[in-house]
Amino acid sequence: MIPYKTYIPAGKKGKSLSVPAREKVELLSGNEAIARGAFEAGVRVASAYPGTPSTEILENFARYPDVYAEWAPNEKVAVEVAHGASMAGVRSLAVMKHVGVNVAADPIFTASYTGVRGGFVIVTADDPELHSSQNEQDNRHYAVAAKIPMLEPSDSWEAKEFTKLAFALSETYDTPVFLRSTTRISHAKGAVRQGEVSESSLAPGFVRDPAKWVMLPDHARRRHVIVEERMRALTAFAEEFEGNRIEWGDRDLGVITAGVPYQYVREVFPDASVLKLGMIHPLPSGLIREFAAGVSRLVVVEELDPHIEMHVKALGVSAQGKEIIPIVGELSPGIVRKGITGQEVPVRSFEVLPGRPPNLCPGCPHRGLFFVLNKCKVTVAGDIGCYTLAALPPLKGMDTCVCMGASLGNAFGIEKALGKAALGKVAAVIGDSTFLHSGIAPLIDIVYNRGFTTVIILDNRTTAMTGAQENPSTGRTLMGEVTRRLDLAALCRAVGVDHVYTVNPHDMAQTEAVLKRELFREEPSVIITEAPCVLLPDHRRKKRPVYEVIPDLCTGCMACSRLGCPAIEWLPFTPDEAVAAGEKASRKGMARINPLLCDGCNQCPPLCKFQAILEKKD
Ligand SMILES: Cc1ncc(C[n+]2csc(CCOP(=O)(O)OP(=O)(O)O)c2C)c(N)n1
């Protein structure tokens, strides 16, 4: 039996929330708790590619002693590194956001066949409601499709305990294990009790075993049989697992739930009977039947797809699910109440606040490039990063955005569809981290298949969107070591691009000249825009100028506002004020630069043909 200390809220089965005073209890986010759980489980190697809501797991894990943690160039590599460490008998962790599993799916599906040596856990942090993602796919389907068990915690406490359990399960059943989190679990804080750090009983070393590790068809065929046996054994485990538990209460309503929706159900229906599932693949059919038989009305409450509901209904058990609980977006206590009782949800206070659309930071180098792209009237096949915000007004500088690395292939496809008519009219735009994640292969495609795509790599020296992580082109590792800095220009030349140019995107005249020339080149070309992210500590420490608008020179033409810089404000005049100021009543107001926001990037002064924007003198 695998040890798992169930955390049961006060009042349920009589255990209490209070803990002995001498034990160290901390308030940790779900991500911090997963990192702690991995450390306590004796994980020695962890690899990840950043992505909200998963990023803080590796950032926290890297701070523990005697561990190795790295940012991989992408999620597929992260899984392969962690799988390799497991082959060598060391407990290992791979971490990614939900869409990262798409990138890593190839090794994951076959790692399911090879199994593990050291415990191997893959964290998928899903993002219902798309707080920071391009879709809200439900990764529980991956567990089913790859035949890999999946645990899903409902709070930080479980996040740590389930992480530890996942490693024990992995070694006991010779399988990778998925740990699924969602944004509300990853980012909400809860009490976590520190535990002992355990050492793996395995001696590190690679033991030759081709039938297990070399997935030739003949070997893989035999491993598939083992996978099916394993799933049967895990199904039996799911029936006994304490993390799948029935909390009997009022039998008029019974709810089957898991993950964060468990919290909403408990908040709204404290007296109802609940079957709380901690293991969501494989599901415990016997427990579900027992629970269903004990309640009058059965409802399945789960976020996104009807994963549990379909299983319940396939058992021939009658239940309500997606006909009353939304399939789109996050749930909340109000939504759960409305679904089950029909009672209206009170308007939440944040729904009446004015909208604040996201924007590039003041001084962001990406802004200069997109202003120029806009002027050039090209179709911009875009990608994912801070620069995706340039798709919004007033820059409106991006026409497509699908997934990481898609910009180059999309631009090339548009060109192939339009032929010579596309010359000068299409560009691909991609950030440095995203290019290294999945932009190199499509660049090779462009060169190999005789394209003329203009590719723009936005090198801001960091992976800004997810909170400034290092990447191979920054010259530092996750653990803070100085390393060889990947030379983006040399890499592009090495795959066969003869025309590679570097520009400063704050210098919009230079950027425009190079862009106009390269767009019409009948060969592939790469333009690297090189300027640091304004949030990098080195940049923040630099003394930078501040600009101001000279009121007497500003005509209120609003040319500067087309940059969409948050530091440029608009001061509207009432007609009386305009007259009082000696202006014509038709002048509607004037621009003003907020000195607290201005980063001194110098993008706006050249836009003012009245030279009204000048460097502020102290
Ligand atoms: C497959 C996948 N993994 C991770 C992410 C999260 N993510 C989106 S963009 C990005 C990197 C952005 O860095 P970069 O390309 O350098 O652009 P910047 O934000 O610095 O402008 C990351 C990690 C994602 N959307 N999809």
Ligand as a Chemical Component Dictionary entry (heavy atoms), coordinates in Angstrom:
data_LIG
# 
_chem_comp.id                   LIG 
_chem_comp.type                 NON-POLYMER 
_chem_comp.pdbx_formal_charge   1 
_chem_comp.three_letter_code    LIG 
# 
loop_
_chem_comp_atom.comp_id 
_chem_comp_atom.atom_id 
_chem_comp_atom.alt_atom_id 
_chem_comp_atom.type_symbol 
_chem_comp_atom.charge 
_chem_comp_atom.model_Cartn_x 
_chem_comp_atom.model_Cartn_y 
_chem_comp_atom.model_Cartn_z 
_chem_comp_atom.pdbx_ordinal 
LIG C1  C1  C 0 3.727  25.450 -25.848 1  
LIG C2  C2  C 0 3.775  26.683 -25.016 2  
LIG N1  N1  N 0 4.678  26.771 -24.028 3  
LIG C3  C3  C 0 4.750  27.887 -23.263 4  
LIG C4  C4  C 0 3.908  28.933 -23.497 5  
LIG C5  C5  C 0 4.005  30.178 -22.614 6  
LIG N2  N2  N 1 4.709  31.221 -23.361 7  
LIG C6  C6  C 0 4.095  31.987 -24.229 8  
LIG S1  S1  S 0 5.124  32.981 -25.029 9  
LIG C7  C7  C 0 6.434  32.468 -24.194 10 
LIG C8  C8  C 0 7.809  32.993 -24.432 11 
LIG C9  C9  C 0 7.850  34.432 -24.684 12 
LIG O1  O1  O 0 9.187  34.826 -24.748 13 
LIG P1  P1  P 0 9.783  35.503 -26.035 14 
LIG O2  O2  O 0 9.443  34.723 -27.259 15 
LIG O3  O3  O 0 11.228 35.742 -25.796 16 
LIG O4  O4  O 0 8.989  36.878 -26.142 17 
LIG P2  P2  P 0 8.878  38.077 -25.059 18 
LIG O5  O5  O 0 7.721  37.778 -24.180 19 
LIG O6  O6  O 0 10.182 38.156 -24.339 20 
LIG O7  O7  O 0 8.606  39.286 -25.866 21 
LIG C10 C10 C 0 6.051  31.502 -23.303 22 
LIG C11 C11 C 0 6.979  30.853 -22.398 23 
LIG C12 C12 C 0 2.957  28.791 -24.529 24 
LIG N3  N3  N 0 2.063  29.736 -24.817 25 
LIG N4  N4  N 0 2.922  27.671 -25.277 26 
# 
loop_
_chem_comp_bond.comp_id 
_chem_comp_bond.atom_id_1 
_chem_comp_bond.atom_id_2 
_chem_comp_bond.value_order 
_chem_comp_bond.pdbx_ordinal 
LIG C1  C2  SING 1  
LIG C2  N1  SING 2  
LIG C2  N4  DOUB 3  
LIG N1  C3  DOUB 4  
LIG C3  C4  SING 5  
LIG C4  C5  SING 6  
LIG C4  C12 DOUB 7  
LIG C5  N2  SING 8  
LIG N2  C6  DOUB 9  
LIG N2  C10 SING 10 
LIG C6  S1  SING 11 
LIG S1  C7  SING 12 
LIG C7  C8  SING 13 
LIG C7  C10 DOUB 14 
LIG C8  C9  SING 15 
LIG C9  O1  SING 16 
LIG O1  P1  SING 17 
LIG P1  O2  DOUB 18 
LIG P1  O3  SING 19 
LIG P1  O4  SING 20 
LIG O4  P2  SING 21 
LIG P2  O5  DOUB 22 
LIG P2  O6  SING 23 
LIG P2  O7  SING 24 
LIG C10 C11 SING 25 
LIG C12 N3  SING 26 
LIG C12 N4  SING 27 
# 
